[in-house]
């Protein structure tokens, strides 16, 4: 009686297993790809946290565009009803939080900083 693999292929070289592994990898990566395509990002949110910090240090007029973008983004999130990140916080509190986030992560975008604020302040 023959024991072991039923095909002439060497053990561990099963093409079906390779297909299953590839499909599993694709499924695991899909949510990231889908999430990245949900909206188009435009405006000051595309700038880096490093630029945010430089403009904030240069004065209120230098950072006006970025600050307006952040408040508009957070207001838009609140408008959707998904979260209410501006509940019980004023603009200066938002900007201080973004300052701290960006100081620790200068290569992240302002949009990523605003998204992190939403995650930290869902109500």
Beta strands, then each sheet from edge to edge (+ up, - down):
end
